[in-house]
Amino acid sequence: MPYDIRYEIILYWSRDDEAFIAEVPELPGCAADGTTYQEAVANAEVVIQEWIETARELGREIPAPRGRLVYT
């Protein structure tokens, strides 16, 4: 079942991994990578869905999307 993805995704290049990394800070441990921006985001969407499905199966709380996070 696809979920409406509304979580912030932080995307950056990792020299160590030689890949784009897509982190989802609102979902602990949720991250993906890819050789392009598009691939990293697509992989993050899959991982977000899997994260939510796993949390539901384990009876864990699923954080509501907060939208854009502000860092100072």
C-alpha positions in Angstrom: 0.0 0.0 0.0 1.7 3.3 -1.1 1.7 6.1 1.5 1.5 9.8 0.8 5.2 10.9 1.3 5.2 14.2 3.1 8.4 13.8 5.1 11.3 16.1 4.6 14.2 14.5 2.7 17.7 15.9 3.1 19.8 15.1 0.0 23.6 15.4 -0.3 26.6 14.0 -2.0 28.8 11.6 0.1 32.4 11.4 -1.0 33.0 8.4 1.2 30.1 6.5 -0.4 30.5 8.1 -3.8 26.7 8.4 -3.9 23.9 10.8 -3.2 22.4 10.2 0.3 18.8 10.9 1.1 18.1 11.1 4.9 14.6 11.4 6.4 15.3 13.0 9.8 11.7 12.6 11.1 12.0 8.8 10.8 14.9 7.6 12.9 17.4 5.5 10.9 15.5 6.1 7.6 18.0 6.8 4.8 18.7 5.7 1.2 21.3 6.3 -1.5 21.6 6.5 -5.2 24.0 7.3 -8.0 21.8 10.3 -9.0 19.5 12.8 -7.1 16.5 11.1 -8.7 17.6 7.6 -7.8 18.3 8.6 -4.2 14.9 10.3 -3.8 13.1 7.3 -5.4 14.9 4.9 -3.1 14.1 7.1 -0.1 10.4 6.9 -1.0 10.6 3.1 -1.0 12.4 3.1 2.4 9.9 5.5 3.9 7.1 3.2 2.9 9.0 0.2 4.4 9.8 2.2 7.6 6.1 2.9 8.1 5.0 -0.6 7.3 7.6 -2.0 9.8 6.5 0.5 12.5 2.9 -0.5 12.0 3.7 -4.3 12.2 5.7 -3.7 15.4 3.0 -1.4 16.9 5.4 1.6 17.1 4.3 5.2 16.8 4.6 6.8 13.4 5.5 10.4 13.6 3.2 12.9 11.7 5.1 14.7 9.0 6.1 18.2 10.3 7.1 19.6 6.9 10.1 21.7 6.5 12.4 21.6 9.5 14.3 24.7 10.5 17.9 24.5 11.8 19.8 27.3 13.5 
